[in-house]
Amino acid sequence: MSKDPYTPPAVWTWDSESGGRFASINRPTAGPTHDKPRPVGKHPLQLYSMGTPNGVKVTIMLEELLAVGHADAEYDAWLIHIGDGDQFGSGFVEVNPNSKIPALVDHSGAETVRVFESGAILMYLAEKFGAFLPSAGQARAECLSWLFWQMGSGPFVGGGFGHFYAYAPEKIEYAINRYAMETKRQLDVLDRRLAENMFVAGPDYTIADMAIWPWYGRLAQGELYGAGEFLQVQAYRNLQRWTEQVSTRPAVQRGRMVNRVTGAPSSQLHERHDAADFDTRTQDKPQHRQ
């Protein structure tokens, strides 16, 4: 227990930055902070994102669609560097008033469609192309249940455990213990499910796997928050098997590169406008933002 426990004021006011890694972009109000037009490329599908776990969900989906022959899933992927506050530019806010990546604009029809929230984008693309989402019955219900399980559970891992374990300006034992316990419970949920199923929603690979793998797969690999040993992720053997199985998919490997700004330079493709970009990306030095 703290020697000087915090007592919340009667009315909360924003009088200082919260501290931590993202303090400079955190604020209690919405809307754009600056004028910045949204770029538009040559393809009907325009993605505005960054290679975070939520962003990777969508680039994996688009690459998987292309891999199974949906040529109309070609897309332009523009980097929204959230550390620089690009998500508060006027053009991006027009697509997502919540100023979070990813966001998608579809120009393929008579009416331009915007879609934001990663789960909504996965579902929109799955229905548009008739792929990776069962069309009816128990299989569809199971897939959507696991998709929304991730959407509801992920904030405990990212905004909860990840924030207090890796990003908060000071380590708070209660907060880390609380969110570590919940994160391990979620890992156990997946491990038990995958003990009886090849993929999360059943025998087939679906958008549920695409949503869950960037968060829990990377956590199982020890890549997320550097917390693999702390959470003893190797103990979840069924989760490890599934993680490796998904990791080896070529479309997953490509999707991980898009809009990525961390890791080895050869693993980064800051912007993607054509499939050939994977072959011509800079191999020996980081790409420069345009």
Secondary structure, DSSP 8 states (H G I E B T S, - for coil): --SS-----SS----S---STTGGG--S--S-SB-------SSSEEEEE-SSHHHHHHHHHHHHHHHTT-GGG-EEEEE--GGGTGGGBHHHHHH-TT--S-EEEE-SSSS-EEEESHHHHHHHHHHHHT-SS--SHHHHHHHHHHHHHHHHHHHIIIIIIIIIIIISSS--HHHHHHHHHHHHHHHHHHHHHHTS-SBTTBSS--HHHHHHIIIIIHHHTT-STT-HHHHTGGG-HHHHHHHHHHHT-HHHHHHHHBT--SS-GGG-BS-BSSTTHHHHS-SSS-----
